Amino acid sequence: MTVIDIKTNAGYCFNHANLKKKTSHYLVDQGLEDVEVSLVVVGKRKMRQLNQDYRRLNRVSDVLAFPQKEARTPEGRLILGDVVICYPCAQEEAISYQESIDETIWDFVEHGLNRLIENLE
């Protein structure tokens, strides 16, 4: 069973159910069916802080991925890690590319998932 946990500020409006569904399908397509992943949507201040703390960079990124190598739940489910999305960056890109916020957030999540999956190999 795949577990997808979404953590976000209540003010960040996007379709959580659709994002979970797309994420689940994407993981199955990658051959990953019994995994756990967290999707975290934050603002610019938090994203800058994460970059400073983990990458020693004083800037905002649109997406960060934090893999959990070799981590498993008590049930044996593989914990892929966390994908962190900057909501204001997603808004800016959605406007720039004239697409919905849901499409842009999915693009960011997909990029982050690819980073997590790369770390499995």
KAKA-V788493 format. One record per residue. SS is DSSP state (H for helix, E for strand, - for the rest). OMEGA is omega in radians with two decimals (999 if undefined). NEAR is the number of other C-alpha atoms within 12 Angstrom. Layout:
# KAKA-V788493
ss: <SS;SS>
omega: <OMEGA;OMEGA>
near: <NEAR;NEAR>
This chain:
# KAKA-V788493
ss: <-;-;E;E;E;E;E;E;-;-;-;-;-;-;-;H;H;H;H;H;H;H;H;H;H;H;H;H;H;-;-;-;-;-;E;E;E;E;E;E;E;E;-;H;H;H;H;H;H;H;H;H;H;H;H;-;-;-;-;-;-;-;E;E;E;E;E;-;-;-;-;E;-;-;-;-;-;E;E;E;E;E;E;E;E;E;H;H;H;H;H;H;H;H;H;H;H;-;-;-;H;H;H;H;H;H;H;H;H;H;H;H;H;H;H;H;H;H;-;-;->
omega: <3.11;3.12;3.12;-3.11;3.11;3.10;-3.09;3.02;-3.12;-3.11;-3.13;-3.02;3.01;-3.05;-3.10;-3.10;3.13;3.13;3.09;-3.12;3.13;-3.14;3.13;3.13;-3.13;3.14;3.09;3.11;3.12;3.13;-3.12;-3.07;-3.11;-3.06;3.07;3.12;3.07;3.05;-3.06;-3.13;-3.03;3.07;-3.09;-3.11;3.13;3.14;3.08;3.13;3.12;3.10;3.12;-3.08;-3.00;-3.08;-3.12;3.11;3.12;3.13;3.12;3.03;3.09;3.14;3.03;3.10;-3.14;-3.11;3.06;-3.09;3.03;-3.14;3.11;3.06;3.08;3.12;3.13;3.14;3.12;3.08;-3.13;-3.11;-3.08;2.96;-3.11;-3.10;3.05;-3.08;3.11;3.07;3.11;3.10;-3.12;-3.13;3.11;3.11;-3.10;-3.10;3.14;3.07;-3.12;3.09;3.11;3.11;-3.11;3.10;3.10;3.11;3.13;3.14;3.13;3.10;3.13;3.10;3.11;3.10;3.13;-3.12;3.08;-3.11;3.09;-3.04;999>
near: <18;27;27;35;26;29;21;23;17;13;12;24;20;24;19;24;16;17;30;28;19;23;37;31;19;26;29;17;12;19;14;25;23;22;35;33;39;33;37;34;39;33;27;25;20;27;31;26;21;29;24;16;13;15;17;12;14;17;20;27;30;37;40;35;36;29;27;24;17;17;18;17;19;8;14;15;21;28;33;38;35;31;43;43;43;39;38;28;29;36;28;19;23;22;16;13;14;14;17;20;29;27;23;31;41;37;28;34;39;30;23;34;38;27;24;35;30;18;18;21;11>
